[in-house]
Each structure stands twice: as C-alpha cells, then as structure tokens.
Amino acid sequence: GENVEQHPSTLSVQEGDSAVIKCTYSDSASNYFPWYKQELGKRPQLIIDIRSNVGEKKDQRIAVTLNKTAKHFSLHITETQPEDSAVYFCAASNYGNNRLAFGKGNQVVVIP
Amino acid sequence: NAGVTQTPKFQVLKTGQSMTLQCAQDMNHNSMYWYRQDPGMGLRLIYYSASEGTTDKGEVPNGYNVSRLNKREFSLRLESAAPSQTSVYFCASSRDREVDTQYFGPGTRLTVL
C-alpha cells in the first residue's frame, strides 16, 4: 500500500519567516494530496489539497507544490504567525479508493 | 450543522472490558472512517465504510468491529479492550468514496488500564 513520509519531524521558525514541509509518497497511482492541520487537543482540519493534474495551488499564505516525477509534495507557509503553530499532516490517496495514507506529522513552532 | 460528532469524549476501561464508540454526521456523506492516533504515529485507518451497508478493513483492524447503522451513524466496538488500544480515536466522513475532503469529529480519548 501507499507509504507517506514527512520531513523534518519538528520545525521551528521565527514569526514572519517561511516554513516548508516536504512529503514523499511511494505509490505512483496516488493522485490526491491533502494537508491537514491539527492544533493541540483538536481535530485535524483540511487546510489545502492538490490533485495530480495541478503542479501548484495557493490559498492566501499557504501553498502546496507537487512533483509527480520525484513523488514528493510540499507545504509552504509564508509570513508565519503564532497561530500557525500546530502539527501538520500530509496524506495521499488515489481515485476510486479514498483511503488516505497519512504521514506521521510535522510539529511547526512559530517563535514570536 | 453539527458536522461529525463523537461520544464519549473520554473513557477509561479496564483490560477485558468492552465498549462502543459512537459517531454521527449530518452532512449527508456517503463514506465514513475510523482512525486511531498515537504519539509519533500519525493517523492510522482502522475501518471504513464507503457507503451505507458496506464496511472494509483498514490498516489496523485487529481487536475492533464496526457497524454502519445507517447513512448517518458509524460505530466502533472494542470487544475485549487491551492496553495497546489506549489511543485517541477519530471518526471522519466524506461526501463520497472518490477522493474528497474528509471531515473529522472531535475525537475520543480512550485509556485502557
């Protein structure tokens, strides 16, 4: 089955700087890649997703890029703010089988 | 809309006891899922139901059973709880089994002594 890996496990950034989290996946058939944000003690919530027919997608300060050849996708957060501090999970799945394979998560800490 | 709801929020069991975790969604979604979340392990799929009347095993189904009671409700049962089942359990739903956003419930924190 699909295997998703995230790096780095913990990322500390100064407020206002950018944060980048990279995920790699193993199944070349995967074509849906969501990112979830989980604040401490809360439920995971979708923040952005990308499908394989698109190379990049942006939503305000958040962007996701996809490299199908290298089988990796990345989350970019610009102008980080304290409320961006959370655990971020990437995931992958393919059409016809909405079984998301999640990475183990990245702790992002934004230092004021 | 309440979205996805779960009961209970917290539960402590003794080894060997049984319990059922309840999940309901009011978004008219077809697909529902049960995950467990352990520190450093991410979210792992236990069981899912692509549509009413169907259920399938996920990555870690051993020790669990599920029931898709109707389109709204999907329950997870632990027949004989073990300390290894101490975890946070999340229910989720999506519009369809095709790739779509999964919406998560607030979670149930289960401790097995």
HADDOCK unambig.tbl for C-alpha pairs under 7 A between the chains (distance, minus, plus):
assign (segid A and resid 32 and name CA) (segid B and resid 99 and name CA) 6.68 0.50 0.50
assign (segid A and resid 42 and name CA) (segid B and resid 106 and name CA) 6.50 0.50 0.50
assign (segid A and resid 43 and name CA) (segid B and resid 104 and name CA) 6.21 0.50 0.50
assign (segid A and resid 43 and name CA) (segid B and resid 105 and name CA) 6.47 0.50 0.50
assign (segid A and resid 43 and name CA) (segid B and resid 106 and name CA) 5.17 0.50 0.50
assign (segid A and resid 43 and name CA) (segid B and resid 107 and name CA) 6.68 0.50 0.50
assign (segid A and resid 44 and name CA) (segid B and resid 104 and name CA) 6.39 0.50 0.50
assign (segid A and resid 94 and name CA) (segid B and resid 99 and name CA) 6.75 0.50 0.50
assign (segid A and resid 95 and name CA) (segid B and resid 98 and name CA) 5.48 0.50 0.50
assign (segid A and resid 95 and name CA) (segid B and resid 99 and name CA) 5.49 0.50 0.50
assign (segid A and resid 96 and name CA) (segid B and resid 97 and name CA) 6.68 0.50 0.50
assign (segid A and resid 96 and name CA) (segid B and resid 98 and name CA) 5.05 0.50 0.50
assign (segid A and resid 97 and name CA) (segid B and resid 97 and name CA) 6.36 0.50 0.50
assign (segid A and resid 97 and name CA) (segid B and resid 98 and name CA) 6.20 0.50 0.50
assign (segid A and resid 98 and name CA) (segid B and resid 97 and name CA) 5.19 0.50 0.50
assign (segid A and resid 98 and name CA) (segid B and resid 98 and name CA) 5.49 0.50 0.50
assign (segid A and resid 98 and name CA) (segid B and resid 99 and name CA) 5.04 0.50 0.50
assign (segid A and resid 102 and name CA) (segid B and resid 42 and name CA) 6.44 0.50 0.50
assign (segid A and resid 102 and name CA) (segid B and resid 43 and name CA) 6.02 0.50 0.50
assign (segid A and resid 103 and name CA) (segid B and resid 42 and name CA) 6.03 0.50 0.50
assign (segid A and resid 104 and name CA) (segid B and resid 40 and name CA) 6.03 0.50 0.50
assign (segid A and resid 104 and name CA) (segid B and resid 41 and name CA) 5.13 0.50 0.50
assign (segid A and resid 104 and name CA) (segid B and resid 42 and name CA) 3.94 0.50 0.50
assign (segid A and resid 105 and name CA) (segid B and resid 42 and name CA) 5.88 0.50 0.50
